[in-house]
């Protein structure tokens, strides 16, 4: 899961450069044909249109203004398999799925599905929020895998220790630099919070002030508040300290849940609290849910992609790597409770029980459910590198037709249109969608910009839900093909991993060579839905 770790590492690198360069330069945001985006454009850039706005969004606003007037839709359940969702959020509470077969609070499994009082979904993590990474679990339980996989996991752990030794100082520098700059500016402005615009208005020749302004503008450009930035840097520092000390390897976080994660038949665990022990830990899942379904045009935060959906919450993705068992059971739970689209904004490099997840994907296929999955944030080619879950065990042949894997786009159309963190792959990534600085709901009635393929996937899940809502006769396979075939093609070369020296043709970075376009998808869906069954060739 996670908000991309690369975000924070790049943040730290940016701060280090700002300090060493005496902070004379500030961040510039360039967009083809437009210059810098306004705040309102940035908040809804994924909804905008490339031709009209010169921004590589998905043309969602165009769908609503030109295609949907006078048309009826059916409600679609979207399963969010994630860290949990703040189901009390002002912009989400009206779209949260309710299990009408259960009587709230009677402690009886009324619908006899094995989950007691599962009113809004199920929490497979119980009171757990932190988990080991999969390579750590493999080191601690060698019998899970073969020798080659064990050695690969050990090599990663050794590399993490070396990285921690080298990076810890930089993180401490970033934290101290941020705190010092923030203290300088709060004293100067006489208040604890401020905006980049307020910093621009400061006129000073004092070198400490000039440097502090440059540093904090760089920090604010990441879309988080100063307080949240400090927390994230502190969290990153703590994680490296734990790696150095070996504490992660010594800690069995799973014991809080109380099940056997290596036994798929041990299903009596978890609870119905889909927000978990701390609402703030639903940050990732709440943001993902908001991208799909936060209420449109209500003057709160941002707008969701789909306008007639119900969010079914499956809490299965912790701070760390998700367990195969939780994901497999979570997918099945969402399917069995009526989800027609499932979003999976998570992933990892090892999957000891991958067959459980494969079987769940195929089960979803048998029930006509589309799974939308984030491609990952390591700037790697997943045709060559392992990335789970997936729909191809050999990275060549798909075993199911109901899973679509999504890479992330930047809001700059041109060489930098692919997010510098996004994974790619001609065979194993299907499409690209907006994933940088996406504005959506976060816990406790707040809203933030977050980024990652974790944000690109729900943008696509939202379009998929829109299609299934207005054209319910189309199958999951047909919807997948529509999303891939109707997207906007890019014929030029783009930077990969943010490095212009490693540019590749955009068409070589995914199967479709396209970025999702909701307008084109809805037009294609209508044409396909009107065709007689005898001539429908896809799905």
ROPALUM-325971 format. One line per field, with one value per residue (C-alpha): residue number from 0; x, y, z. Coordinates in steps of 0.2 Angstrom, whole numbers, plus 2048, in hexadecimal, padded with zeros to 3 digits. Example, Ala and Ser with C-alpha at 12.3 -4.5 7.8 and 13.67 -1.06 7.14 Angstrom:
residues 2
num: c(0/1);
X: c(83E/844);
Y: c(7EA/7FB);
Z: c(827/824);
***
This chain:
residues 539
num: c(0/1/2/3/4/5/6/7/8/9/10/11/12/13/14/15/16/17/18/19/20/21/22/23/24/25/26/27/28/29/30/31/32/33/34/35/36/37/38/39/40/41/42/43/44/45/46/47/48/49/50/51/52/53/54/55/56/57/58/59/60/61/62/63/64/65/66/67/68/69/70/71/72/73/74/75/76/77/78/79/80/81/82/83/84/85/86/87/88/89/90/91/92/93/94/95/96/97/98/99/100/101/102/103/104/105/106/107/108/109/110/111/112/113/114/115/116/117/118/119/120/121/122/123/124/125/126/127/128/129/130/131/132/133/134/135/136/137/138/139/140/141/142/143/144/145/146/147/148/149/150/151/152/153/154/155/156/157/158/159/160/161/162/163/164/165/166/167/168/169/170/171/172/173/174/175/176/177/178/179/180/181/182/183/184/185/186/187/188/189/190/191/192/193/194/195/196/197/198/199/200/201/202/203/204/205/206/207/208/209/210/211/212/213/214/215/216/217/218/219/220/221/222/223/224/225/226/227/228/229/230/231/232/233/234/235/236/237/238/239/240/241/242/243/244/245/246/247/248/249/250/251/252/253/254/255/256/257/258/259/260/261/262/263/264/265/266/267/268/269/270/271/272/273/274/275/276/277/278/279/280/281/282/283/284/285/286/287/288/289/290/291/292/293/294/295/296/297/298/299/300/301/302/303/304/305/306/307/308/309/310/311/312/313/314/315/316/317/318/319/320/321/322/323/324/325/326/327/328/329/330/331/332/333/334/335/336/337/338/339/340/341/342/343/344/345/346/347/348/349/350/351/352/353/354/355/356/357/358/359/360/361/362/363/364/365/366/367/368/369/370/371/372/373/374/375/376/377/378/379/380/381/382/383/384/385/386/387/388/389/390/391/392/393/394/395/396/397/398/399/400/401/402/403/404/405/406/407/408/409/410/411/412/413/414/415/416/417/418/419/420/421/422/423/424/425/426/427/428/429/430/431/432/433/434/435/436/437/438/439/440/441/442/443/444/445/446/447/448/449/450/451/452/453/454/455/456/457/458/459/460/461/462/463/464/465/466/467/468/469/470/471/472/473/474/475/476/477/478/479/480/481/482/483/484/485/486/487/488/489/490/491/492/493/494/495/496/497/498/499/500/501/502/503/504/505/506/507/508/509/510/511/512/513/514/515/516/517/518/519/520/521/522/523/524/525/526/527/528/529/530/531/532/533/534/535/536/537/538);
X: c(800/806/807/816/826/82F/825/82D/83F/83D/837/847/852/84A/84C/85E/861/858/864/874/86F/86B/859/85A/84E/83C/831/829/81A/819/80A/809/801/7FB/809/806/7F6/7EA/7E5/7D4/7DB/7E7/7D9/7CF/7DC/7D8/7C6/7CC/7CE/7DE/7D7/7CD/7D9/7EA/7EA/7EC/7DC/7CF/7C1/7B5/7AD/7AA/7A1/795/792/790/78B/781/773/762/76A/766/772/772/77C/78D/796/7A8/7B3/7C2/7CF/7DA/7DF/7CD/7C2/7BB/7A9/7A4/7AC/7A1/7A4/7A3/796/787/790/795/78E/783/780/76D/76D/775/76D/779/781/778/788/780/785/774/779/783/792/79E/7A0/796/78E/798/78D/799/7A6/7B3/7C4/7D0/7DD/7D4/7DE/7EE/7F4/807/80D/81E/823/822/835/836/829/832/842/839/830/83B/830/823/82E/83C/84E/850/842/849/85A/851/848/857/861/853/854/867/865/858/864/871/865/860/872/874/863/860/86B/862/851/858/85E/84D/844/84F/84F/83C/83A/846/83F/82D/832/83A/82B/81E/827/828/816/80F/805/807/800/803/802/80E/806/809/81B/81C/817/825/832/843/855/859/862/85A/848/84C/852/843/837/83F/83F/82D/827/82F/827/816/817/814/802/803/802/812/80C/809/819/822/819/81D/82F/82F/826/833/841/83A/838/84B/84F/845/84E/85F/85B/852/843/837/83E/83C/82A/81B/80D/801/7FE/7F2/7E6/7E7/7E5/7F1/7F5/7FC/7EB/7DE/7D1/7D3/7C6/7BF/7C9/7C7/7B8/7AB/7B5/7BA/7C3/7CE/7D4/7D9/7CF/7DF/7E6/7D9/7E2/7E6/7D6/7CB/7D5/7D3/7C0/7BE/7C6/7B9/7A9/7AA/79A/79B/796/793/7A0/7AA/7BB/7BD/7B1/7B0/7B1/7A1/790/786/791/792/7A3/7A5/7B4/7C0/7CE/7DD/7EC/7F7/806/812/80E/7FD/7FA/7F5/7E8/7DF/7DF/7D8/7CA/7C7/7C5/7B9/7AF/7AD/7A7/79B/793/790/79F/7A0/7B0/7BE/7CD/7DE/7EA/7F7/805/816/825/822/812/815/802/7FF/7F4/7E7/7E6/7E6/7D7/7CE/7D1/7CA/7BC/7B8/7B9/7AC/7A1/7A4/7AD/7BB/7CA/7D4/7E6/7F4/804/810/81B/82D/830/834/82F/823/825/836/833/827/818/809/7FB/7FA/7F0/7FF/80A/817/815/810/800/7F0/7E6/7D7/7CE/7C7/7D7/7DE/7EE/7F1/800/801/801/808/7FD/80B/807/817/827/823/811/816/817/82A/825/81A/81D/81B/81A/815/80D/808/802/7F2/7EF/7F4/7EA/7EC/7F6/800/7F9/7E7/7DC/7CF/7C8/7D3/7CD/7C3/7BB/7CC/7D2/7E4/7EF/7F7/7FF/804/7FD/7F2/7E9/7EA/7E0/7D1/7D0/7CE/7C3/7B7/7B6/7B3/7A5/79E/79D/795/789/782/785/782/780/793/79E/7AE/7B8/7AF/7B2/7C5/7C6/7BD/7C8/7D7/7D1/7C9/7D7/7E1/7F1/802/80E/81D/82B/82A/835/835/839/83A/84A/84A/859/84F/841/836/827/817/810/81D/818/808/7FD/7F2/7FE/7F0/7EA/7D8/7CB/7BA/7B1/7B8/7B4/7A2/7A0/7A7/79D/78C/790/795/786/77A/781/777/77F/783/790/798/7A9/7B2/7AD);
Y: c(800/811/822/81F/81E/826/836/838/833/83F/84C/849/84A/85A/862/85C/865/874/875/872/87E/88C/88B/897/88D/889/87B/87F/876/876/870/86F/87E/885/889/886/87E/888/881/87D/874/86A/865/85D/85B/848/84D/85A/857/857/860/86D/870/86A/85F/84C/848/83B/847/843/854/852/842/84B/85A/852/83F/83C/848/840/82E/823/818/809/809/800/7F9/7FD/7F3/7FC/7F0/7FB/802/806/814/822/81E/82D/839/848/845/832/82D/82E/821/814/803/7FB/7E9/7E8/7D6/7D9/7E0/7ED/7E9/7D9/7CF/7C2/7BD/7C0/7BD/7AE/7B3/7B0/7C2/7C9/7DA/7DE/7EE/7F8/7EB/7E1/7E4/7D6/7DF/7E0/7ED/7EB/7FA/7F5/7E5/7DE/7E0/7CF/7CD/7CF/7C1/7B6/7B8/7B4/7A5/79D/78E/79A/79B/792/795/7A1/7AC/7AC/7B2/7C0/7C5/7C5/7CF/7DC/7DD/7DF/7ED/7F6/7F6/7FD/80A/80E/811/81D/826/828/838/83F/83D/845/853/855/855/861/86C/86C/870/87E/886/884/88C/89B/89E/89C/8A9/8B5/8B3/8B2/8A2/88F/88C/894/892/892/8A2/8AA/8A5/8AD/8BE/8BF/8CB/8C8/8C9/8BF/8AF/8A4/8AA/8A8/896/892/898/88D/87E/87F/883/873/86A/872/86D/85B/85E/85B/867/86B/861/852/854/853/844/83B/83F/839/829/826/829/81D/810/811/810/800/7F9/7FD/7F5/7E5/7E9/7E5/7D4/7D1/7D7/7CC/7D9/7CC/7C5/7D4/7CC/7BB/7B0/7A5/7AF/79F/796/79C/792/79B/7A9/7AD/7BD/7D0/7DA/7E6/7F6/7FB/80B/801/807/818/822/82B/81A/81A/828/81D/814/824/82D/81F/81E/830/830/823/82A/83A/843/84E/860/862/86F/864/85F/857/84D/83A/833/829/830/820/814/80C/80A/7F9/7F9/7EB/7EF/7E4/7EF/7F4/7FF/7F2/7E4/7DD/7CA/7BF/7B8/7C8/7CE/7BD/7BD/7D0/7CE/7BF/7C9/7D8/7CD/7C3/7D3/7DA/7E4/7E6/7F0/7ED/7F9/7F2/800/7F5/7EA/7E1/7D8/7C7/7BD/7AC/7A7/7AF/7A1/7A6/7B7/7B0/7A5/7B4/7BE/7AF/7AE/7C1/7BD/7AF/7BC/7CA/7D5/7E1/7E3/7F3/7F2/7FF/7FB/800/80F/808/80F/7FE/7F3/7E6/7DB/7D7/7DA/7D1/7DB/7D3/7D1/7CF/7C5/7BC/7B0/7B0/7C2/7BD/7B4/7BB/7AE/7BA/7C7/7D2/7DB/7EB/7F2/805/810/822/832/843/853/859/854/851/848/847/841/830/832/830/822/818/806/801/7F2/7EE/7DE/7E1/7F3/7F5/808/818/825/834/831/840/84D/846/850/845/841/83D/838/844/84E/854/854/852/850/83F/835/824/817/814/824/81F/80F/816/823/814/80B/81A/81A/808/80A/818/80D/7FE/80A/811/802/7F3/7E6/7E7/7DA/7DD/7D7/7E3/7F2/7EE/7EE/7FE/806/800/803/814/81D/82B/825/82E/82B/834/82F/833/832/822/824/836/835/83D/833/823/828/81B/81B/81D/80F/803/806/7FD/7F1/7FF/80D/818/823/820/82C/82B/834/829/81A/81F/822/811/809/80F/809/7F8/7F7/7FB/7ED/7DC/7CF/7C5/7D2/7D6/7CF/7D4/7CD);
Z: c(800/806/7FF/7F4/7FE/7EF/7F3/804/7FE/7F0/7FC/807/7F8/7F3/804/804/7F4/7FA/809/800/7F2/7FE/7F8/7EA/7DF/7E1/7DA/7C8/7C2/7AF/7A5/792/78A/79B/7A7/7BA/7BF/7CA/7DB/7D4/7C4/7CF/7DB/7CC/7BF/7BD/7B8/7AA/797/78E/77E/788/797/791/7A0/79E/7A9/7A5/79E/7AC/7AD/79A/79D/7A9/79F/78E/790/7A0/7A0/7A0/7A2/7B0/7BA/7C6/7D6/7D5/7E4/7E4/7F0/7F7/7FD/807/818/81D/819/824/821/82B/820/81A/808/809/816/80A/7FD/80A/806/814/815/816/81B/82C/83B/843/854/858/857/84C/83A/833/821/826/81B/829/82E/83D/83C/82C/829/81E/81A/823/82C/829/833/844/84F/845/83B/839/830/82A/818/80F/80D/820/823/817/820/830/829/81C/818/810/800/7F6/7F9/7EA/7F1/802/7FC/7F2/802/80C/7FF/800/813/812/805/810/81F/814/80E/81F/824/816/816/829/829/81A/822/833/828/820/830/839/829/828/83A/83A/82A/831/842/839/82E/83C/846/837/833/844/841/841/82F/81F/80C/7FE/7F8/808/807/7F6/7FD/80A/805/80F/80B/81B/815/822/81D/80B/80D/818/80B/7FE/809/80F/7FD/7F8/806/803/7F1/7F6/7FB/80D/81C/825/834/829/820/831/836/826/827/839/834/826/833/83F/832/82E/840/842/832/839/84A/842/84D/83E/83C/84F/850/84B/848/842/854/857/84A/851/842/839/829/821/822/815/81E/82E/82A/83B/83F/83D/841/83A/83E/82C/833/83E/84F/849/83C/837/831/823/81A/80B/809/80C/7FF/7F3/7F7/7F4/7E3/7DE/7E6/7F0/7ED/7DD/7DD/7F0/7F3/7FE/7FA/7E9/7DE/7DB/7CA/7CC/7D1/7D6/7E0/7F1/7F9/801/80D/80F/81C/817/813/822/824/81C/810/80F/812/803/80E/813/800/7FA/807/805/7F2/7F5/802/7F7/7E9/7F3/7F9/7E8/7E3/7D0/7D1/7DE/7E0/7E6/7EA/7F1/7EC/7F0/7E9/7F2/7F3/7FC/7FA/7E9/7E4/7F1/7E9/7D7/7DC/7E3/7D3/7C9/7D5/7D2/7BF/7C1/7C9/7BC/7C7/7C1/7CC/7C9/7D0/7D3/7C9/7D7/7DB/7D9/7C7/7C1/7B2/7B9/7AA/7B2/7C4/7D0/7D5/7DE/7DC/7C9/7BC/7B4/7BE/7B0/7AC/79A/79A/7A4/7AD/7AF/7A5/7B3/7BA/7B4/7BA/7BA/7B9/7BF/7B5/7B9/7B6/7A9/798/78E/793/7A5/7A3/7AC/7BE/7C3/7D0/7C5/7C0/7AE/7A3/791/796/7A9/7AA/7A0/7A0/7A9/7B2/7BD/7CD/7D2/7DE/7DE/7EA/7F4/805/814/825/831/823/81C/80A/803/7F4/7F4/7E6/7E0/7D4/7E4/7DE/7CB/7CE/7D6/7C9/7BD/7C9/7C9/7B6/7B6/7C3/7B8/7A9/7B3/7BB/7AA/7A0/7AC/79E/79A/7A2/7AC/79D/792/79E/79F/78C/78B/798/78E/77C/77E/787/780/777/779/76A/771/77D/78F/79E/7A8/7BB/7B9/7AF/79E/799/79B/790/787/77C/786/77C/783/795/795/78B/784/783/789/797/79D/796/79E/790/782/78E/790/77E/77A/787/780/76F/776/781/772/767/766/771/761/75C/76C/76A/77A/78A);
***
